[in-house]
Amino acid sequence: MKIHLPNSAFLGNIDPFLRTLDITNPDRLEITTNEKWISIHPIVLSMVAAIGLTISPLKIHFKKPEATSKHYLKRMGLFTLLKIPSDIKITEHEPAGRFIPLTQINDSSALTKFITNMVPLLHLKPKHSESIRYIVSELVRNALEHSLSKHGAIVSAQYYKKSNSIRIGIADTGLGIRKTINHSHNAKSDLEAIQLALSPGITGATKKEGGTEINAGAGLFFIRSIAKVNRDYFMIYSGKAMYKLLKNKPTQKKISLHSDPFMDRFSKDENLPFWQGTAVGIDISLETTKELSFLLDLIRETYTTAIKERKKAKYKKARFI
């Protein structure tokens, strides 16, 4: 496998990075970097770490970074998590208010501990912390409960002062969305599986509209909706497909929530290198973040309406005896 860390890879321009992934030869990983500068979204680091954990540290070759920003990789804990020797010297600083290094979460207790530590590290205000707690909790819980990844979920996050935003990346190397959703549905492609997973009330746990008491098929729909209402990027990549929610135009004052993610302003790619698992990236602008209570009320209304309409359409179908 080969991964090249470019000079820039954020959600808005992450497509070229994904296309260059070489997932062949899974017994060896070669990591290279741009020689001058590395400026990447946390999802990129989470993906590198997730895939690196699937092989022996002895089979990972990391060409010594020359870029002045190589210290970022050290501070974010990439070498430590993958047990790669590194002679990069850095002056350790208090990470509060700046970033959350790569963290491997394998169970619910580790998730609880991570969520507890995350808020003070990022110095989040209550109206911001609620949304971000919810997003991280739901995405990691999905990875733990559905992906069945031996290595759990890999999480990282960073605060960007210039844009006053939090960027979060969560990746796993588990079953992937299509296999998970097809436990109860029949997605014919990775993109169709992503479409179903992002729709309200659809889950791989059951064919029943609205899911079950334990799994209502709401998590990813809620997260997509939070990103849309706040005019933020949201990206999900699994198998050979990627769906990216694009920012709504500032001139669009009223934002409508759609049950079908393909009705939103988005981009897609169905011919990417096959990612065994799921990777999710999201940006949260702290300038525009709405109160979580307001968001959830709006999202629940859309969720309930979508379930009722699908049930109504289902029962209207002609039945032949």
Backbone hydrogen bonds, N-H to C=O, Kabsch-Sander energy under -0.5 kcal/mol:
donor,donor_aa,acceptor,acceptor_aa,energy
2,K,22,D,-2.4
3,I,30,E,-2.6
5,L,3,I,-0.5
5,L,32,T,-3.1
9,A,39,S,-1.8
13,N,10,F,-0.9
14,I,11,L,-0.8
18,L,14,I,-2.0
19,R,15,D,-2.1
20,T,16,P,-1.2
20,T,17,F,-0.6
21,L,18,L,-1.1
22,D,2,K,-2.3
23,I,21,L,-0.6
28,R,25,N,-1.6
29,L,59,K,-2.4
30,E,1,M,-2.8
31,I,29,L,-0.5
31,I,61,H,-2.8
32,T,3,I,-2.3
34,N,5,L,-2.2
39,S,6,P,-0.6
39,S,7,N,-0.6
41,H,9,A,-3.1
44,V,41,H,-1.5
45,L,41,H,-1.0
46,S,42,P,-2.6
47,M,43,I,-2.2
48,V,44,V,-2.2
49,A,45,L,-2.8
50,A,46,S,-2.5
51,I,47,M,-2.4
52,G,48,V,-2.1
53,L,49,A,-1.8
54,T,51,I,-1.0
55,I,52,G,-1.2
59,K,56,S,-2.1
60,I,57,P,-1.4
61,H,29,L,-3.3
61,H,59,K,-0.6
62,F,60,I,-0.6
63,K,31,I,-2.1
63,K,61,H,-0.7
68,T,36,K,-0.9
70,K,67,A,-1.9
71,H,68,T,-0.7
72,Y,69,S,-1.6
73,L,69,S,-0.5
73,L,70,K,-0.7
74,K,70,K,-1.1
75,R,71,H,-2.8
76,M,72,Y,-2.3
77,G,74,K,-1.4
78,L,73,L,-1.9
81,L,77,G,-2.5
82,L,78,L,-1.9
83,K,79,F,-0.5
83,K,80,T,-0.8
84,I,79,F,-2.7
92,E,90,I,-0.7
97,G,121,L,-7.1
98,R,95,P,-2.4
98,R,121,L,-0.5
99,F,95,P,-1.4
100,I,157,A,-3.3
102,L,76,M,-3.0
103,T,155,V,-2.6
105,I,103,T,-0.6
105,I,153,A,-3.0
106,N,104,Q,-0.5
111,L,107,D,-1.8
112,T,108,S,-2.4
113,K,109,S,-2.1
114,F,110,A,-2.2
115,I,111,L,-2.8
116,T,112,T,-2.1
117,N,113,K,-2.0
118,M,114,F,-2.0
119,V,115,I,-1.1
121,L,117,N,-1.5
122,L,118,M,-1.9
123,H,119,V,-0.7
124,L,119,V,-1.6
128,H,125,K,-1.3
129,S,125,K,-3.2
130,E,126,P,-1.9
132,I,128,H,-2.0
133,R,129,S,-2.9
134,Y,130,E,-2.2
135,I,131,S,-2.5
136,V,132,I,-2.4
137,S,133,R,-2.6
138,E,134,Y,-2.6
139,L,135,I,-2.4
140,V,136,V,-2.5
141,R,137,S,-2.4
142,N,138,E,-2.3
143,A,139,L,-1.7
144,L,140,V,-2.5
145,E,141,R,-2.8
146,H,142,N,-2.5
147,S,142,N,-1.0
147,S,143,A,-0.6
148,L,143,A,-0.7
149,S,143,A,-0.7
152,G,149,S,-1.3
153,A,105,I,-2.6
154,I,171,A,-2.7
155,V,103,T,-2.7
155,V,153,A,-0.5
156,S,169,G,-1.8
157,A,100,I,-1.9
158,Q,167,R,-2.0
159,Y,98,R,-3.6
160,Y,165,S,-3.0
161,K,159,Y,-0.6
164,N,160,Y,-1.1
165,S,160,Y,-1.6
166,I,284,I,-2.6
167,R,158,Q,-2.5
168,I,282,I,-2.7
169,G,156,S,-2.5
170,I,280,V,-2.6
171,A,154,I,-2.1
172,D,278,T,-2.2
175,L,147,S,-2.1
180,T,176,G,-1.6
181,I,177,I,-3.3
182,N,178,R,-2.1
183,H,180,T,-1.3
184,S,181,I,-1.5
185,H,181,I,-1.4
193,A,189,S,-1.9
194,I,190,D,-2.1
195,Q,191,L,-2.4
196,L,192,E,-2.3
197,A,193,A,-2.5
198,L,194,I,-1.9
199,S,196,L,-1.2
201,G,217,G,-1.6
202,I,199,S,-1.2
202,I,217,G,-0.8
203,T,206,T,-0.6
206,T,203,T,-1.0
210,G,201,G,-1.8
211,G,201,G,-0.8
211,G,208,K,-2.1
212,T,215,N,-3.4
222,F,218,A,-3.0
223,I,219,G,-2.2
224,R,220,L,-2.6
225,S,221,F,-2.3
226,I,222,F,-2.5
227,A,223,I,-2.2
228,K,224,R,-2.2
229,V,225,S,-2.9
230,N,226,I,-1.8
231,R,228,K,-1.5
232,D,227,A,-3.2
234,F,245,L,-1.2
235,M,281,G,-3.0
236,I,243,Y,-2.5
237,Y,279,A,-2.6
238,S,241,A,-2.3
239,G,275,W,-2.2
239,G,277,G,-0.6
241,A,238,S,-1.9
242,M,269,D,-2.3
243,Y,236,I,-2.6
244,K,267,S,-2.6
245,L,234,F,-3.1
246,L,265,R,-2.5
252,Q,249,K,-2.1
253,K,251,T,-1.3
255,I,253,K,-0.5
256,S,254,K,-0.5
263,M,260,D,-2.1
264,D,261,P,-1.2
266,F,264,D,-0.8
267,S,244,K,-2.2
269,D,242,M,-1.7
272,L,240,K,-2.4
275,W,239,G,-3.2
276,Q,274,F,-0.7
277,G,275,W,-1.6
278,T,172,D,-0.8
279,A,237,Y,-2.4
280,V,170,I,-2.9
281,G,235,M,-2.4
282,I,168,I,-2.1
283,D,233,Y,-2.1
284,I,166,I,-3.0
285,S,283,D,-0.5
286,L,164,N,-2.6
289,T,285,S,-0.9
295,L,291,E,-2.3
296,L,292,L,-3.1
297,D,293,S,-1.9
298,L,294,F,-2.0
299,I,295,L,-2.9
300,R,296,L,-2.9
301,E,297,D,-1.7
302,T,298,L,-1.6
303,Y,299,I,-2.8
304,T,300,R,-3.0
305,T,301,E,-2.1
306,A,302,T,-2.3
307,I,303,Y,-2.1
308,K,304,T,-2.2
309,E,305,T,-2.4
310,R,306,A,-2.2
311,K,307,I,-2.4
312,K,308,K,-2.5
313,A,309,E,-2.3
314,K,310,R,-2.0
315,Y,311,K,-2.2
316,K,312,K,-1.1
317,K,313,A,-0.6
317,K,314,K,-0.8
321,I,319,R,-0.5
